[in-house]
Amino acid sequence: VGLIESDVALQIPATERFAIFLSARHSYLALISKLLHINHTDMGYEFGDYGVGVVGDLGRVGRLSLNTHFNHDCITALVNTYNSSGHLKWWNGLGTVTLDSDISPRVSMKNMLYSSVYDNLLNISITERKYDVNAGVETYGAKSVTSVDFDAVDISAGVSYEYRKVNPQSIKDRSYSVDINDVIEHTSEAALFADARWRIHPHLTLDAGARLSLYRNDRWWCNAEPRIMLSIPVSSTLRFWASYNMMAQYHHLVPQSNMSFATDFYISSSESTPPQYSHNFSLGYNQSAFNDCFRWTMELYYRRMSNVIEYEASILDVLMGSTNHQAQLFVGNGESYGVESSIAYADRYFDVQLNYTLSKSLRQFDEINNGLPFRAHSDRRHNLSMLASWKPSERWTFSATFVYATGAPYTETKSVYIGANGILREYGPYNGGKLPDLHHLDLSATYWFKSKKFEYSGINISIYNIYARKNPIMLSWSVSVDKENVIHLQERKHTIYTILPSISWTFRF
């Protein structure tokens, strides 16, 4: 139970063979922030998630588990761009039924039925006109996997099928009850797959597999997707590995360049937007020392992609009628490469982790940026996180977290024109701008009580973003007219929260 959020998890033994699990979490960030006047921003954010699970032993038939999960997020922005404001909600729902069966001591089978739903809804007002922008994906699938354990080789093989219903981005003008974009896509995907893990030698292990996928939308596609990984455990504390895999992806995530939250949408592969393909290479090692107190890992990776998607328009352009989806969807190539590293130390009193990624992600399209490569929407040159905790006694735990990330790229607005047909914007180089770098320091202290009523119980005091860094997640441009009818354009940076103190009580019985 906390000042910012509260959560609960219950485990209920229904019978000797069945148990029920319930969980829920909900925040009240916007309400508390407003009451305490601790964040003077024009944005508010809240979230919640809930889950129900049932686990049962069916004897010789196997182990049955049923899991459902639902979460939702809500963000409100008073953007004041062309007299605009927005209210964005997005949510996910997931349900799975799994049966695990042991056919023999060496053979096991897993059968699964599942469904998931993702949906986001943006209510936006611009110059006294109101729009609903909706996007989502529904997935229904089945999967069966059989595993065989031999002395030196573990083999698994199976089959899967998925049906998807995709709503790329339907837009409704509520002022005139007009649908601007309203197209629903129906797709099917089936696959056969097999994997093998072969312990060739005490110092050599081979993992290999392949997937044969069949996809249908407005036409059929069939692709073979191989993978291989060679692992060399030099000793009990040192291991090297090298891997390659090829992947085909039939559903594209289309980024909205000027946004940093869930306004992105999905489209399905079709004749005009073929499947994406990627070739992925990695080379790495991990090592430990001093009885596993020290651990460090490093991995180099390179990924080459084809048929990636870019969308050279913002939501405002679509709403103002200056563009449409198909006219601004482009297909091109991309590459990503970098190095990921981590160092960790843990003993009885201290636990310290340092993670750092140096990476670069580029895209190249003949129709965008004069054919020159540009930064991908997901490009973050530097990504650093440091976590440290200290437990000087059984009663006290102190922790600190520091996060730093390079700002996301976006397409800058250079000028705005207001005419009889609405508002037009002139842009700079595609993804040529960059949001300010993100960083914040969080501190926490927990005091644990001794109690006969609870298995454990503690009071936690924490401060998020202790030096009140304003990390913008979105940029907008305010337009004003002075007494001489001169139009002024001003860039504005929008942040959700700066500093957030909190106190919470954690207990288990």
C-alpha positions as CSV (number, residue, x, y, z in Angstrom):
1,V,0.0,0.0,0.0
2,G,1.7,3.2,-1.2
3,L,1.3,6.9,-1.9
4,I,1.8,6.4,-5.7
5,E,0.4,3.0,-6.2
6,S,-1.0,-0.1,-4.4
7,D,-0.9,-3.7,-5.3
8,V,-2.1,-7.1,-4.0
9,A,-1.4,-10.7,-4.8
10,L,-3.4,-13.6,-3.3
11,Q,-2.7,-17.3,-3.5
12,I,-5.8,-19.4,-2.6
13,P,-5.7,-23.2,-2.3
14,A,-9.1,-24.2,-3.8
15,T,-8.6,-28.0,-3.4
16,E,-5.7,-30.4,-2.8
17,R,-4.9,-30.2,-6.5
18,F,-6.0,-26.7,-7.6
19,A,-4.9,-23.2,-6.6
20,I,-6.1,-19.8,-7.6
21,F,-3.9,-16.7,-8.0
22,L,-5.3,-13.2,-8.0
23,S,-3.3,-10.0,-8.5
24,A,-4.0,-6.3,-9.0
25,R,-2.1,-3.1,-9.1
26,H,-3.3,0.5,-9.6
27,S,-1.7,3.9,-9.5
28,Y,-3.1,7.3,-8.6
29,L,-0.2,9.4,-9.8
30,A,-2.2,12.2,-11.3
31,L,-4.4,12.7,-8.3
32,I,-1.7,12.7,-5.7
33,S,0.6,14.9,-7.8
34,K,-2.3,17.4,-8.2
35,L,-3.1,17.4,-4.5
36,L,0.5,17.8,-3.4
37,H,1.4,20.3,-6.1
38,I,4.7,18.5,-6.7
39,N,4.7,18.5,-10.5
40,H,3.7,21.6,-12.4
41,T,3.3,19.9,-15.8
42,D,0.6,19.8,-18.4
43,M,0.6,16.0,-18.6
44,G,-0.8,13.3,-16.3
45,Y,-0.2,9.6,-16.3
46,E,-1.9,6.6,-14.6
47,F,-1.8,2.8,-15.0
48,G,-3.3,-0.4,-13.7
49,D,-3.0,-4.1,-14.2
50,Y,-4.9,-7.2,-13.0
51,G,-4.4,-10.9,-13.3
52,V,-6.2,-14.2,-12.5
53,G,-4.6,-17.6,-12.7
54,V,-5.6,-21.2,-12.0
55,V,-3.1,-24.0,-11.6
56,G,-4.2,-27.6,-11.2
57,D,-2.8,-31.2,-11.2
58,L,-4.8,-33.5,-13.5
59,G,-2.8,-36.6,-12.5
60,R,-1.7,-38.7,-15.5
61,V,-3.3,-36.2,-17.9
62,G,-0.8,-33.5,-16.9
63,R,-0.6,-30.0,-15.3
64,L,-3.2,-27.5,-16.3
65,S,-2.7,-23.7,-16.0
66,L,-5.0,-20.9,-17.0
67,N,-3.7,-17.3,-16.9
68,T,-5.4,-14.1,-17.8
69,H,-3.8,-10.6,-17.6
70,F,-5.2,-7.1,-18.3
71,N,-3.5,-3.8,-18.1
72,H,-4.3,-0.2,-19.0
73,D,-2.5,3.1,-19.2
74,C,-3.9,6.6,-19.6
75,I,-2.1,9.8,-20.4
76,T,-3.5,13.3,-20.7
77,A,-1.8,16.1,-22.5
78,L,-2.8,19.8,-22.8
79,V,-0.5,20.4,-25.7
80,N,-1.8,23.8,-26.8
81,T,-0.5,23.2,-30.3
82,Y,-3.0,24.9,-32.6
83,N,-5.4,25.0,-29.6
84,S,-5.1,21.2,-29.2
85,S,-5.4,18.8,-26.3
86,G,-5.3,15.0,-26.2
87,H,-6.3,12.1,-24.1
88,L,-4.6,8.7,-24.8
89,K,-5.6,5.3,-23.5
90,W,-4.0,2.0,-24.3
91,W,-4.5,-1.4,-22.9
92,N,-3.5,-5.1,-23.3
93,G,-5.4,-8.3,-22.5
94,L,-4.0,-11.8,-22.6
95,G,-5.4,-15.2,-21.9
96,T,-3.7,-18.6,-22.1
97,V,-4.6,-22.2,-21.3
98,T,-1.7,-24.6,-21.1
99,L,-1.5,-28.4,-20.6
100,D,1.9,-29.9,-19.7
101,S,2.0,-33.7,-20.0
102,D,4.8,-36.2,-19.3
103,I,4.4,-39.0,-21.8
104,S,7.4,-40.9,-20.5
105,P,10.5,-40.1,-18.4
106,R,12.2,-38.7,-21.6
107,V,9.2,-37.3,-23.6
108,S,7.0,-34.4,-22.6
109,M,4.4,-32.4,-24.5
110,K,3.0,-28.8,-24.1
111,N,-0.3,-27.7,-25.7
112,M,-1.4,-24.1,-25.5
113,L,-4.4,-22.0,-26.6
114,Y,-4.1,-18.3,-26.3
115,S,-5.5,-14.9,-27.3
116,S,-4.4,-11.4,-26.9
117,V,-5.7,-7.9,-27.5
118,Y,-3.9,-4.6,-27.8
119,D,-5.7,-1.3,-28.3
120,N,-5.0,2.4,-28.1
121,L,-7.5,5.2,-28.4
122,L,-6.5,8.9,-28.8
123,N,-9.1,11.5,-28.3
124,I,-7.8,14.8,-29.7
125,S,-9.2,18.3,-30.1
126,I,-7.8,20.7,-32.7
127,T,-9.2,24.2,-33.3
128,E,-12.6,23.2,-31.9
129,R,-12.8,19.9,-34.0
130,K,-12.7,16.6,-32.2
131,Y,-11.2,13.3,-33.5
132,D,-11.0,9.7,-32.3
133,V,-7.8,7.9,-33.5
134,N,-8.0,4.1,-32.8
135,A,-5.5,1.3,-33.5
136,G,-5.2,-2.3,-32.3
137,V,-4.4,-5.9,-32.8
138,E,-6.4,-9.0,-31.9
139,T,-4.6,-12.4,-31.9
140,Y,-5.9,-15.9,-31.5
141,G,-3.6,-18.9,-31.6
142,A,-2.7,-22.5,-30.8
143,K,0.7,-24.2,-30.2
144,S,1.9,-27.7,-29.6
145,V,5.5,-28.7,-28.7
146,T,6.9,-32.1,-28.1
147,S,10.3,-32.5,-26.4
148,V,12.6,-35.5,-26.2
149,D,15.5,-35.7,-23.9
150,F,18.4,-38.0,-25.0
151,D,21.7,-38.4,-23.2
152,A,23.6,-35.9,-25.4
153,V,20.9,-34.3,-27.5
154,D,17.6,-32.5,-26.5
155,I,15.1,-32.2,-29.3
156,S,11.8,-30.3,-29.5
157,A,9.5,-29.8,-32.4
158,G,6.0,-28.5,-32.9
159,V,3.4,-26.6,-34.9
160,S,1.6,-23.3,-34.3
161,Y,-1.2,-21.3,-35.9
162,E,-2.3,-17.6,-35.4
163,Y,-5.2,-15.6,-36.7
164,R,-4.9,-11.8,-36.4
165,K,-7.3,-9.0,-36.8
166,V,-5.4,-5.7,-37.3
167,N,-6.8,-2.2,-37.1
168,P,-3.9,0.0,-38.4
169,Q,-5.3,3.4,-37.5
170,S,-9.0,4.3,-37.9
171,I,-9.7,8.0,-37.6
172,K,-13.2,9.5,-37.0
173,D,-14.0,13.1,-37.2
174,R,-16.6,13.4,-34.4
175,S,-17.5,17.0,-35.3
176,Y,-19.0,15.8,-38.7
177,S,-19.3,12.0,-38.0
178,V,-16.9,11.2,-40.9
179,D,-14.5,8.2,-41.0
180,I,-11.1,9.3,-42.4
181,N,-9.4,6.0,-42.3
182,D,-11.2,2.7,-41.4
183,V,-9.6,-0.5,-42.7
184,I,-9.5,-3.8,-40.9
185,E,-7.0,-6.5,-41.9
186,H,-7.4,-10.2,-41.4
187,T,-4.4,-12.5,-41.6
188,S,-3.3,-16.1,-40.8
189,E,0.1,-17.5,-40.0
190,A,1.0,-21.2,-39.5
191,A,4.5,-22.6,-38.7
192,L,6.4,-25.8,-38.3
193,F,9.5,-25.6,-36.1
194,A,12.2,-27.8,-34.6
195,D,15.2,-27.2,-32.2
196,A,18.1,-29.3,-31.1
197,R,20.7,-28.9,-28.3
198,W,23.7,-31.1,-28.8
199,R,26.4,-31.4,-26.2
200,I,29.2,-32.4,-28.6
201,H,32.0,-32.1,-26.1
202,P,32.3,-30.9,-22.5
203,H,33.7,-27.7,-24.0
204,L,31.4,-27.4,-27.0
205,T,27.6,-27.2,-27.3
206,L,25.6,-26.6,-30.5
207,D,22.1,-25.2,-30.5
208,A,20.4,-25.3,-33.9
209,G,16.8,-24.9,-35.2
210,A,14.6,-23.9,-38.0
211,R,11.1,-22.5,-38.5
212,L,9.0,-22.9,-41.7
213,S,6.3,-20.2,-41.7
214,L,3.3,-19.8,-44.0
215,Y,1.5,-16.4,-44.0
216,R,-1.6,-15.2,-45.9
217,N,-3.1,-11.8,-46.3
218,D,-3.8,-10.6,-49.8
219,R,-1.4,-13.3,-51.0
220,W,0.7,-16.2,-49.7
221,W,4.3,-16.0,-48.3
222,C,6.4,-18.9,-47.2
223,N,9.8,-18.5,-45.5
224,A,12.4,-20.7,-43.8
225,E,14.0,-19.2,-40.7
226,P,17.2,-21.0,-39.5
227,R,19.2,-20.3,-36.4
228,I,22.4,-21.6,-34.9
229,M,24.4,-20.9,-31.8
230,L,27.8,-22.4,-30.9
231,S,28.7,-22.2,-27.2
232,I,32.2,-22.9,-25.8
233,P,32.3,-23.3,-22.0
234,V,36.1,-23.0,-21.5
235,S,35.7,-23.6,-17.8
236,S,33.0,-23.4,-15.1
237,T,33.5,-19.6,-14.9
238,L,34.2,-18.7,-18.6
239,R,32.0,-19.2,-21.7
240,F,32.2,-17.8,-25.3
241,W,29.4,-18.0,-27.8
242,A,28.6,-17.1,-31.4
243,S,25.2,-17.1,-33.0
244,Y,23.3,-16.4,-36.2
245,N,19.5,-16.4,-37.0
246,M,17.3,-15.2,-39.8
247,M,13.8,-14.0,-39.1
248,A,10.7,-13.1,-41.1
249,Q,8.2,-10.7,-39.6
250,Y,4.8,-10.4,-41.1
251,H,3.4,-7.5,-38.9
252,H,5.0,-4.1,-39.0
253,L,5.2,-1.5,-36.2
254,V,4.8,1.9,-37.8
255,P,6.5,4.6,-35.8
256,Q,5.1,8.1,-35.4
257,S,8.3,10.2,-35.5
258,N,7.3,13.1,-33.3
259,M,5.8,11.0,-30.4
260,S,7.5,9.1,-27.6
261,F,4.6,7.0,-26.4
262,A,2.0,4.6,-27.7
263,T,0.7,6.4,-30.8
264,D,2.5,3.9,-33.0
265,F,0.3,1.5,-34.9
266,Y,0.6,-1.9,-36.7
267,I,0.0,-2.9,-40.3
268,S,0.1,-6.4,-41.9
269,S,2.3,-7.5,-44.7
270,S,0.8,-7.1,-48.2
271,E,1.8,-6.6,-51.8
272,S,2.8,-3.0,-51.1
273,T,4.4,-3.7,-47.7
274,P,6.1,-7.1,-47.9
275,P,7.4,-9.0,-44.9
276,Q,10.4,-7.8,-43.0
277,Y,13.5,-9.9,-43.0
278,S,16.5,-9.7,-40.7
279,H,19.9,-11.4,-40.4
280,N,21.2,-11.3,-36.9
281,F,24.8,-12.0,-35.8
282,S,26.2,-11.9,-32.3
283,L,29.5,-12.8,-30.5
284,G,29.9,-12.7,-26.8
285,Y,31.3,-14.0,-23.6
286,N,30.5,-14.1,-19.8
287,Q,32.8,-14.8,-16.9
288,S,32.6,-14.9,-13.1
289,A,35.1,-14.8,-10.3
290,F,35.5,-15.0,-6.5
291,N,32.8,-17.7,-6.1
292,D,30.4,-15.9,-8.5
293,C,30.6,-12.6,-6.5
294,F,31.8,-10.9,-9.6
295,R,30.1,-11.5,-13.0
296,W,30.6,-9.7,-16.3
297,T,29.2,-10.2,-19.8
298,M,29.9,-8.6,-23.2
299,E,28.2,-9.1,-26.5
300,L,28.7,-7.7,-30.0
301,Y,25.8,-7.7,-32.3
302,Y,24.9,-6.8,-35.9
303,R,21.5,-6.9,-37.6
304,R,20.7,-6.3,-41.2
305,M,17.1,-5.7,-42.1
306,S,15.1,-5.3,-45.3
307,N,11.5,-4.2,-46.0
308,V,11.4,-2.0,-42.9
309,I,8.6,0.6,-42.7
310,E,8.7,4.3,-42.2
311,Y,5.7,6.7,-42.0
312,E,6.6,10.2,-43.0
313,A,3.6,11.9,-41.5
314,S,2.3,12.9,-38.0
315,I,-1.2,12.4,-36.7
316,L,-1.9,16.1,-37.1
317,D,-1.1,15.9,-40.8
318,V,-3.6,13.1,-41.3
319,L,-6.2,14.9,-39.3
320,M,-5.8,18.1,-41.2
321,G,-6.4,16.2,-44.4
322,S,-2.9,16.9,-45.9
323,T,-1.9,13.2,-46.3
324,N,-3.1,9.6,-46.1
325,H,-1.6,6.3,-44.9
326,Q,-0.7,4.8,-48.2
327,A,0.8,7.9,-49.6
328,Q,3.3,8.2,-46.7
329,L,4.2,4.6,-46.1
330,F,7.6,3.7,-47.5
331,V,9.6,0.5,-47.6
332,G,13.4,0.5,-47.2
333,N,16.4,-1.1,-45.5
334,G,18.0,-0.8,-42.1
335,E,20.9,-1.9,-39.9
336,S,21.6,-2.0,-36.2
337,Y,24.9,-2.7,-34.4
338,G,26.5,-2.2,-31.1
339,V,27.9,-3.7,-27.9
340,E,26.1,-4.7,-24.7
341,S,28.0,-5.1,-21.5
342,S,27.2,-5.6,-17.8
343,I,29.2,-6.0,-14.6
344,A,27.7,-7.2,-11.3
345,Y,28.9,-7.7,-7.8
346,A,26.9,-9.4,-5.0
347,D,27.7,-10.5,-1.5
348,R,25.9,-10.7,1.8
349,Y,25.7,-6.9,2.2
350,F,26.0,-5.3,-1.3
351,D,24.4,-5.9,-4.7
352,V,25.7,-3.7,-7.5
353,Q,24.9,-3.8,-11.2
354,L,26.2,-1.7,-14.1
355,N,24.7,-2.1,-17.6
356,Y,25.8,-0.2,-20.6
357,T,24.8,-0.4,-24.3
358,L,26.6,1.5,-27.1
359,S,24.5,1.1,-30.3
360,K,23.5,2.7,-33.6
361,S,20.4,2.0,-35.7
362,L,20.0,3.5,-39.2
363,R,17.4,3.4,-41.9
364,Q,17.7,4.1,-45.7
365,F,14.8,4.9,-48.0
366,D,15.0,6.2,-51.6
367,E,11.9,8.5,-50.9
368,I,13.0,9.9,-47.6
369,N,15.9,12.3,-46.7
370,N,17.1,12.4,-50.3
371,G,18.0,8.7,-50.1
372,L,20.6,9.4,-47.3
373,P,20.7,7.2,-44.2
374,F,19.0,8.6,-41.0
375,R,18.6,7.5,-37.4
376,A,15.8,5.0,-36.7
377,H,13.0,5.9,-34.3
378,S,14.4,3.4,-31.8
379,D,18.0,4.6,-32.0
380,R,19.6,5.3,-28.7
381,R,23.4,5.8,-28.9
382,H,24.1,5.4,-25.2
383,N,22.0,3.5,-22.7
384,L,23.3,3.2,-19.1
385,S,21.8,1.9,-15.9
386,M,23.4,1.6,-12.5
387,L,21.7,-0.2,-9.5
388,A,23.1,-0.5,-6.0
389,S,21.6,-1.9,-2.8
390,W,23.1,-2.1,0.7
391,K,21.8,-4.2,3.5
392,P,23.8,-3.3,6.6
393,S,21.5,-5.3,8.9
394,E,18.4,-7.5,8.9
395,R,16.2,-4.4,9.5
396,W,17.5,-1.9,6.9
397,T,17.9,-2.0,3.1
398,F,19.1,1.0,1.1
399,S,19.1,1.3,-2.7
400,A,19.8,3.7,-5.5
401,T,19.2,3.6,-9.3
402,F,20.6,5.8,-12.0
403,V,19.4,5.7,-15.6
404,Y,20.8,7.6,-18.6
405,A,19.7,7.3,-22.2
406,T,20.3,9.3,-25.4
407,G,17.3,11.3,-26.5
408,A,15.0,9.8,-29.1
409,P,15.2,11.2,-32.7
410,Y,12.3,13.1,-34.2
411,T,11.6,15.2,-37.2
412,E,11.8,18.9,-36.3
413,T,9.2,21.4,-37.4
414,K,10.9,24.4,-39.0
415,S,7.9,26.6,-39.7
416,V,4.1,26.7,-39.7
417,Y,1.8,28.2,-42.3
418,I,-1.8,29.0,-41.5
419,G,-4.1,29.4,-44.5
420,A,-7.7,29.0,-45.6
421,N,-7.2,25.2,-45.9
422,G,-5.8,24.7,-42.4
423,I,-2.4,24.4,-41.0
424,L,0.7,23.3,-42.9
425,R,4.1,22.6,-41.4
426,E,7.6,22.6,-43.0
427,Y,9.9,20.0,-41.6
428,G,13.7,19.7,-41.3
429,P,15.7,16.5,-42.1
430,Y,13.8,13.3,-41.3
431,N,14.6,12.3,-37.7
432,G,17.3,15.0,-37.8
433,G,16.3,16.3,-34.4
434,K,16.8,14.8,-31.0
435,L,14.9,15.0,-27.8
436,P,17.1,16.0,-24.7
437,D,18.9,13.1,-23.1
438,L,17.0,11.3,-20.4
439,H,18.4,10.7,-16.9
440,H,17.2,10.5,-13.3
441,L,18.4,9.2,-9.9
442,D,16.1,7.3,-7.6
443,L,16.7,6.6,-3.9
444,S,15.0,4.2,-1.5
445,A,15.2,3.1,2.1
446,T,13.2,0.2,3.7
447,Y,12.9,-0.7,7.3
448,W,11.7,-4.3,8.1
449,F,9.7,-5.0,11.2
450,K,9.7,-8.1,13.3
451,S,6.1,-9.3,13.6
452,K,4.4,-12.6,14.5
453,K,1.4,-11.6,12.4
454,F,3.3,-11.2,9.1
455,E,5.8,-13.4,7.3
456,Y,7.5,-10.1,6.5
457,S,6.5,-6.4,6.8
458,G,8.4,-3.2,6.0
459,I,8.0,0.5,5.4
460,N,9.6,2.0,2.3
461,I,10.5,5.6,1.6
462,S,11.6,6.4,-1.9
463,I,12.2,9.5,-4.1
464,Y,12.0,9.2,-7.9
465,N,14.1,11.6,-9.9
466,I,15.6,13.2,-6.8
467,Y,17.1,16.2,-8.6
468,A,13.8,16.9,-10.4
469,R,15.1,16.5,-14.0
470,K,12.5,17.4,-16.6
471,N,12.7,14.6,-19.1
472,P,10.5,15.5,-22.1
473,I,8.6,12.7,-23.9
474,M,7.0,14.9,-26.5
475,L,7.6,18.2,-28.3
476,S,4.9,20.5,-29.5
477,W,4.7,24.0,-31.0
478,S,2.5,26.8,-29.7
479,V,1.2,29.3,-32.2
480,S,0.2,32.8,-31.1
481,V,-0.7,36.0,-32.9
482,D,0.4,39.4,-31.5
483,K,-1.4,42.8,-31.9
484,E,0.3,43.4,-35.3
485,N,-1.2,40.0,-36.5
486,V,2.3,38.5,-36.6
487,I,2.3,34.7,-36.0
488,H,4.8,33.4,-33.5
489,L,5.9,29.8,-33.2
490,Q,7.4,28.4,-30.0
491,E,8.7,24.9,-29.3
492,R,7.5,23.4,-26.0
493,K,8.9,20.3,-24.2
494,H,6.3,18.2,-22.4
495,T,7.2,16.1,-19.3
496,I,5.0,13.8,-17.3
497,Y,6.6,14.0,-13.8
498,T,9.7,15.5,-12.3
499,I,10.3,14.6,-8.7
500,L,8.0,12.0,-7.0
501,P,8.4,11.2,-3.3
502,S,6.5,8.1,-2.0
503,I,5.9,6.0,1.1
504,S,4.6,2.5,1.1
505,W,4.0,-0.5,3.4
506,T,4.7,-4.0,2.2
507,F,3.6,-7.1,4.0
508,R,3.0,-10.8,3.5
509,F,1.0,-13.2,5.5
